[in-house]
Amino acid sequence: MTEFKYTKDGKKVAVLGQLNSQEFIVQEIFVTNGQEVPGGENFVAKGLLDQPAESWKEKRLREVEASYEKRMANMEAEYKQASDRLAQMTDKAKARSSALFSFAKNARDSQLHALHAFMSGAITHFYKPGYKPEILTWEDDSVFQIDTWCCGRKVEGIRLISLYGRSDGNLEYRISQYNDGSGNDQTIVPCRSYEEALEHAQADVDEQARKFVAGEARSFALEEWKKIEGLKIPVDAAEKRTRQKEQARHARIKQLRKQIADLEGEGQ
């Protein structure tokens, strides 16, 4: 097998024979059409190397090139990161400005007036919608976190009331389960009087009654709505709910009678 070495001046040669410990008969390797082939006359060479010799200049140029490529790679990575951060900041700025313009355009005057009334202490009542609708005041226990441990009643603070806003300009108040904001929360509507809270409740009960009568809702909290003083419950919804309860009562009676009959039959 032909052995290949390198001369001190950088030539690649094929070793053809050895004259002594230092001198070798070699033939230079040339590149032709992308292929390495021996060429030229044989000659004697001393001190052959296993790897091509590299001058200090060549070594320095190689190190500088490697350092340059590394720095360029780092700069490209930093540029990409900076470009991504700039794009993200631009998107955030656009979203923020869009939200501000949208809020200024869509926020209802009534909501802004409610916020002003809340901050000025003019809010006296809260309407709390849901499956147990209520009209509350600042004196109601539902507004406070009360510790009833060991049969006591220690007021630990007002439950946290938070204002939530959407980018479309809609504002919403919620009351938390605890005064630190933890636990579940429920939507509330701050009002300046009982009459204002009653208006919200009336609009709510009218809409729920309509859906119930139309078959869009399966149930109607008739008993809970009755607890709100001054509320006018739609007659058709109240009658349908009464019939619904009566039908459920008869079905339950029928079921119990059947169970009694089955038990009596087992004893015979």
C-alpha positions as CSV (number, residue, x, y, z in Angstrom):
1,M,0.0,0.0,0.0
2,T,1.3,3.4,-1.0
3,E,2.3,5.6,1.9
4,F,1.7,9.4,1.7
5,K,3.8,12.0,3.5
6,Y,4.4,15.7,3.4
7,T,7.6,17.7,2.7
8,K,8.6,20.6,4.8
9,D,7.7,23.0,2.0
10,G,4.1,21.7,2.0
11,K,4.1,19.2,-0.9
12,K,2.2,16.0,-0.7
13,V,4.3,13.0,-1.9
14,A,4.0,9.3,-2.4
15,V,6.8,7.4,-0.6
16,L,8.4,4.9,-3.2
17,G,11.4,3.8,-1.1
18,Q,13.7,4.6,1.7
19,L,17.5,5.2,1.3
20,N,18.3,5.6,5.0
21,S,16.7,6.8,8.2
22,Q,16.4,10.3,7.0
23,E,16.1,10.1,3.1
24,F,13.2,8.8,1.1
25,I,12.5,8.4,-2.6
26,V,9.3,10.2,-3.3
27,Q,7.0,11.4,-6.1
28,E,4.9,14.5,-5.8
29,I,1.0,14.2,-5.8
30,F,-0.9,16.6,-8.1
31,V,-4.6,17.2,-8.3
32,T,-6.1,16.6,-11.8
33,N,-9.8,17.0,-12.4
34,G,-10.4,16.7,-8.7
35,Q,-8.4,13.5,-8.3
36,E,-5.0,13.1,-6.6
37,V,-2.5,11.4,-8.9
38,P,1.3,11.0,-8.7
39,G,3.2,13.0,-11.3
40,G,6.7,14.3,-12.2
41,E,10.1,12.8,-11.6
42,N,11.1,10.9,-8.5
43,F,13.3,12.8,-6.1
44,V,14.9,12.4,-2.7
45,A,13.4,14.1,0.3
46,K,14.4,14.4,3.9
47,G,12.4,14.8,7.2
48,L,9.0,13.9,5.8
49,L,6.0,14.9,7.9
50,D,2.8,13.0,8.7
51,Q,0.7,16.2,8.4
52,P,1.2,19.3,6.2
53,A,3.5,21.8,7.8
54,E,1.8,25.1,8.8
55,S,3.6,28.4,9.1
56,W,3.1,30.8,11.9
57,K,1.3,33.1,9.5
58,E,-1.0,30.4,8.2
59,K,-1.7,29.3,11.8
60,R,-2.4,32.9,12.8
61,L,-4.7,33.5,9.7
62,R,-6.6,30.3,10.5
63,E,-7.1,31.4,14.2
64,V,-8.2,34.9,13.1
65,E,-10.6,33.4,10.6
66,A,-12.1,31.0,13.2
67,S,-12.4,33.9,15.7
68,Y,-14.0,36.0,13.1
69,E,-16.5,33.3,12.2
70,K,-17.3,32.8,15.9
71,R,-17.8,36.5,16.5
72,M,-20.0,36.7,13.4
73,A,-22.1,33.8,14.6
74,N,-22.5,35.4,18.0
75,M,-23.4,38.8,16.4
76,E,-25.9,37.2,14.1
77,A,-27.5,35.4,17.2
78,E,-27.5,38.6,19.2
79,Y,-29.0,40.5,16.2
80,K,-31.8,37.9,15.9
81,Q,-32.6,38.1,19.6
82,A,-32.6,41.9,19.5
83,S,-34.8,41.8,16.3
84,D,-37.2,39.4,18.0
85,R,-37.4,41.6,21.1
86,L,-38.0,44.7,19.0
87,A,-40.7,42.9,17.1
88,Q,-42.3,41.7,20.3
89,M,-42.1,45.2,21.9
90,T,-43.7,46.6,18.7
91,D,-46.5,44.1,18.9
92,K,-47.1,44.9,22.5
93,A,-47.1,48.6,21.8
94,K,-49.6,48.1,19.0
95,A,-51.8,46.0,21.2
96,R,-51.6,48.5,24.1
97,S,-52.4,51.5,21.8
98,S,-55.2,49.5,20.2
99,A,-56.6,48.6,23.6
100,L,-56.4,52.3,24.8
101,F,-58.1,53.5,21.6
102,S,-60.7,50.8,21.8
103,F,-61.4,51.5,25.5
104,A,-61.7,55.2,24.8
105,K,-64.1,54.5,22.0
106,N,-66.2,51.7,23.5
107,A,-66.3,52.3,27.3
108,R,-69.8,53.1,28.3
109,D,-70.4,56.3,30.2
110,S,-72.4,54.4,32.8
111,Q,-69.4,52.2,33.6
112,L,-67.1,55.2,33.9
113,H,-69.7,56.9,36.1
114,A,-69.9,53.8,38.3
115,L,-66.1,53.8,38.6
116,H,-66.1,57.5,39.7
117,A,-69.0,56.7,42.2
118,F,-67.1,53.8,43.6
119,M,-63.9,55.8,44.2
120,S,-65.9,58.7,45.7
121,G,-67.8,56.5,48.1
122,A,-71.2,57.0,46.5
123,I,-71.8,53.2,46.0
124,T,-74.4,52.0,48.5
125,H,-75.6,48.7,47.0
126,F,-74.4,45.8,44.9
127,Y,-76.5,43.6,42.6
128,K,-75.0,40.1,42.5
129,P,-76.3,38.0,39.5
130,G,-76.0,34.3,39.3
131,Y,-77.9,31.2,40.4
132,K,-78.6,33.0,43.7
133,P,-79.3,36.6,42.7
134,E,-79.0,39.2,45.6
135,I,-79.0,42.9,46.3
136,L,-76.4,43.6,48.9
137,T,-75.3,46.6,51.0
138,W,-72.1,47.4,52.8
139,E,-73.7,46.0,56.0
140,D,-74.4,42.5,54.5
141,D,-72.3,39.6,55.8
142,S,-71.7,38.6,52.1
143,V,-69.4,41.6,51.7
144,F,-67.2,40.7,54.6
145,Q,-64.9,37.8,55.5
146,I,-66.2,36.6,58.8
147,D,-64.5,33.9,60.9
148,T,-67.2,31.9,62.7
149,W,-64.7,29.4,64.3
150,C,-65.7,28.3,67.8
151,C,-69.1,29.9,67.5
152,G,-67.6,33.4,67.3
153,R,-68.1,36.0,64.6
154,K,-64.8,37.9,64.0
155,V,-64.8,40.3,61.1
156,E,-61.4,39.8,59.3
157,G,-62.0,42.4,56.6
158,I,-64.0,43.3,53.5
159,R,-63.8,40.7,50.7
160,L,-61.6,42.0,48.0
161,I,-63.6,43.8,45.3
162,S,-61.6,44.0,42.0
163,L,-62.1,45.9,38.8
164,Y,-61.5,43.9,35.7
165,G,-61.3,45.5,32.3
166,R,-61.2,44.1,28.7
167,S,-59.5,45.7,25.8
168,D,-62.9,46.3,24.2
169,G,-63.7,48.9,26.9
170,N,-66.0,46.7,29.1
171,L,-65.5,47.0,32.8
172,E,-66.5,44.4,35.3
173,Y,-66.4,44.2,39.2
174,R,-66.0,41.0,41.1
175,I,-66.0,40.2,44.8
176,S,-63.6,37.5,46.0
177,Q,-64.3,34.8,48.5
178,Y,-61.6,36.1,50.8
179,N,-60.2,39.5,51.6
180,D,-56.8,38.7,50.1
181,G,-58.4,38.0,46.7
182,S,-58.1,34.2,46.9
183,G,-60.8,31.6,46.4
184,N,-63.7,31.9,44.0
185,D,-65.1,35.3,42.8
186,Q,-68.5,36.5,41.6
187,T,-69.5,39.3,39.4
188,I,-71.2,42.2,41.1
189,V,-72.7,45.5,39.8
190,P,-72.0,48.5,42.0
191,C,-75.1,50.8,42.4
192,R,-75.8,54.2,44.0
193,S,-79.1,53.1,45.5
194,Y,-81.4,50.1,46.0
195,E,-83.6,51.3,43.2
196,E,-80.7,51.2,40.8
197,A,-79.8,47.7,41.9
198,L,-83.4,46.7,41.5
199,E,-83.3,47.9,37.9
200,H,-80.4,45.6,37.1
201,A,-82.1,42.7,38.8
202,Q,-85.4,43.4,36.9
203,A,-83.6,43.4,33.6
204,D,-81.8,40.2,34.5
205,V,-85.0,38.4,35.7
206,D,-86.9,39.5,32.6
207,E,-84.2,38.0,30.3
208,Q,-83.9,34.8,32.2
209,A,-87.7,34.4,32.3
210,R,-87.9,35.0,28.6
211,K,-85.3,32.2,27.9
212,F,-87.1,29.9,30.4
213,V,-90.5,30.3,28.8
214,A,-89.0,30.0,25.3
215,G,-87.3,26.7,26.3
216,E,-83.8,28.2,25.9
217,A,-83.2,27.5,29.6
218,R,-84.1,24.4,31.6
219,S,-84.7,26.1,35.0
220,F,-85.7,29.4,36.6
221,A,-84.7,30.4,40.1
222,L,-88.2,31.4,41.1
223,E,-87.7,31.0,44.9
224,E,-84.4,33.0,44.8
225,W,-85.9,35.8,42.7
226,K,-88.8,36.1,45.2
227,K,-86.4,37.0,47.9
228,I,-85.6,40.4,46.2
229,E,-88.0,43.0,47.5
230,G,-89.8,45.0,44.8
231,L,-88.9,42.7,42.0
232,K,-91.7,42.0,39.5
233,I,-91.4,38.4,38.4
234,P,-92.9,37.7,34.9
235,V,-96.2,35.7,35.4
236,D,-95.7,33.3,32.6
237,A,-92.3,32.2,33.9
238,A,-93.6,31.9,37.5
239,E,-96.5,29.8,36.3
240,K,-94.3,27.5,34.2
241,R,-91.9,27.0,37.0
242,T,-94.8,26.2,39.4
243,R,-96.1,23.6,36.9
244,Q,-92.7,22.2,36.5
245,K,-92.3,21.8,40.3
246,E,-95.8,20.3,40.6
247,Q,-95.0,17.8,37.8
248,A,-91.8,16.9,39.6
249,R,-93.7,16.4,42.9
250,H,-96.3,14.1,41.3
251,A,-93.5,12.1,39.6
252,R,-91.7,11.8,43.0
253,I,-95.0,10.7,44.7
254,K,-95.6,8.1,41.9
255,Q,-92.0,6.8,42.3
256,L,-92.4,6.5,46.1
257,R,-95.7,4.7,45.8
258,K,-94.2,2.2,43.5
259,Q,-91.3,1.7,45.9
260,I,-93.8,1.2,48.8
261,A,-95.8,-1.3,46.7
262,D,-92.7,-3.2,45.8
263,L,-91.7,-3.4,49.5
264,E,-95.1,-4.6,50.5
265,G,-95.1,-7.2,47.8
266,E,-91.8,-8.5,49.1
267,G,-93.3,-9.1,52.6
268,Q,-96.2,-11.3,51.3
